[in-house]
């Protein structure tokens, strides 16, 4: 059994049905697409909700509407997680320059994974930089790496990642 409809809702339903009769349809979904915009504009223009009436009584509805939107935006911003900091191009250039400037000891990448990780970690300012250098090497070597080399480098990656995540 349905709940009794409030008086204002009942009036609104009657108002909508009047507009539907004007367009000779039974529901808003049946309004031809070329008349839909006009139909909804007429609905909006001819009906004032309780909220709109209250706003009119309080003062300029446009000002209240703007304040309402501003409050909603502030609420949303409070609930959102902080965004990632913006990375400056100068910082990226500096990081790339450092990557290109690094010269690993000869034969480093022929050593076992533990030795590679140990050397990269000792040469770098941070474990993150060590990982960048290792990824840089892997990306540069690309398809020239054998399966054994890839296994060894992935072992070094795991060691460096453990360093990063242990902090």
C-alpha positions in Angstrom: 0.0 0.0 0.0 1.4 3.4 -1.0 1.8 6.3 1.5 -0.5 9.2 1.2 1.1 11.9 -1.0 1.8 15.3 0.7 -0.4 18.1 -0.3 2.4 20.0 -2.1 3.6 16.9 -3.9 0.0 16.2 -5.0 -0.2 19.7 -6.4 3.1 19.2 -8.2 1.9 15.9 -9.7 -1.3 17.6 -10.9 0.8 20.4 -12.4 3.0 18.0 -14.3 0.0 16.1 -15.6 -1.4 19.4 -16.9 1.8 20.0 -18.8 1.8 16.4 -20.1 -1.8 16.9 -21.4 -0.6 20.0 -23.3 2.0 17.8 -25.1 -0.5 15.0 -25.5 1.6 12.4 -23.7 1.3 10.3 -20.5 4.8 10.6 -19.1 7.9 12.9 -19.5 9.7 10.1 -21.3 7.2 10.2 -24.1 7.8 13.9 -24.9 9.4 14.0 -28.3 13.1 14.8 -28.0 12.8 18.0 -30.0 10.4 19.4 -27.4 12.0 17.9 -24.2 14.1 21.0 -23.5 11.1 23.3 -23.9 8.9 21.0 -21.8 11.3 20.9 -18.9 11.9 24.7 -19.1 8.2 25.3 -18.9 7.9 22.9 -15.9 10.7 24.8 -14.1 9.4 28.2 -15.0 5.9 27.5 -13.9 6.6 25.8 -10.6 8.3 27.1 -7.4 9.5 24.5 -4.9 9.3 25.0 -1.1 13.1 25.7 -1.1 12.7 28.4 -3.7 9.9 30.0 -1.8 11.9 30.0 1.4 14.9 31.6 -0.5 12.6 34.3 -1.9 11.4 35.2 1.6 15.0 35.3 2.9 16.3 37.6 0.1 18.0 37.3 -3.2 17.8 33.7 -4.3 20.8 34.0 -6.5 23.0 35.0 -3.6 21.7 32.2 -1.5 22.2 29.7 -4.3 25.8 30.8 -4.6 26.4 30.5 -0.9 24.8 27.0 -0.9 27.1 25.9 -3.7 30.1 27.3 -1.9 29.2 25.4 1.3 28.8 22.2 -0.6 32.2 22.7 -2.3 33.9 23.3 1.1 32.3 20.2 2.5 33.4 18.1 -0.4 37.0 19.5 -0.1 37.1 18.6 3.6 36.0 15.0 2.8 38.4 14.5 -0.1 41.9 13.1 0.4 44.7 15.5 -0.2 45.9 15.5 -3.8 49.4 14.6 -4.9 51.8 17.6 -4.8 52.4 19.2 -8.2 55.7 18.2 -9.6 57.7 21.1 -11.0 59.4 20.6 -14.3 62.7 21.8 -12.8 62.6 18.9 -10.4 62.0 16.4 -13.2 64.9 17.9 -15.2 67.1 17.7 -12.2 66.1 14.0 -11.6 66.8 13.1 -15.2 70.1 14.9 -15.1 71.1 12.9 -12.0 70.0 9.6 -13.6 72.1 10.3 -16.7 75.1 11.5 -14.7 75.3 8.3 -12.6 78.0 6.0 -13.8 77.7 2.6 -12.1 80.9 0.7 -11.4 82.0 -1.5 -14.3 80.5 -5.0 -14.3 77.9 -4.0 -11.6 75.0 -5.5 -13.4 76.8 -8.8 -13.9 76.9 -9.3 -10.1 74.2 -11.1 -8.1 71.1 -9.2 -7.3 72.1 -8.7 -3.6 75.4 -7.0 -4.7 73.6 -4.8 -7.3 71.1 -3.7 -4.7 73.8 -3.1 -2.1 75.9 -1.0 -4.5 73.0 1.1 -5.8 71.7 1.7 -2.2 75.2 2.9 -1.1 75.6 5.2 -4.1 72.1 6.8 -4.0 70.8 9.6 -1.7 67.7 7.5 -1.0 66.3 4.0 -1.7 63.9 5.7 -4.1 66.8 7.0 -6.2 68.4 3.6 -6.1 65.2 2.1 -7.6 65.1 4.8 -10.2 68.6 4.0 -11.3 67.8 0.3 -11.5 64.6 0.9 -13.5 66.5 3.2 -15.8 69.1 0.5 -16.5 66.4 -2.1 -17.0 64.5 0.2 -19.4 67.6 1.1 -21.4 68.8 -2.6 -21.7 65.3 -3.6 -22.7 65.1 -6.8 -24.8 68.9 -7.3 -24.6 68.5 -8.8 -21.1 68.5 -12.5 -20.7 66.0 -14.3 -18.5 68.8 -14.8 -15.9 69.6 -11.1 -16.0 65.9 -10.2 -15.5 65.7 -12.6 -12.6 68.8 -11.1 -11.0 67.6 -7.5 -11.5 64.1 -8.3 -10.1 65.8 -9.7 -7.0 67.7 -6.4 -6.6 64.4 -4.6 -7.1 62.8 -6.6 -4.3 65.6 -5.8 -1.9 65.4 -2.0 -2.7 61.6 -2.0 -2.4 61.9 -3.6 1.0 64.2 -0.8 2.0 61.7 1.8 0.7 58.7 0.2 2.5 60.5 -0.5 5.8 60.7 3.2 6.5 
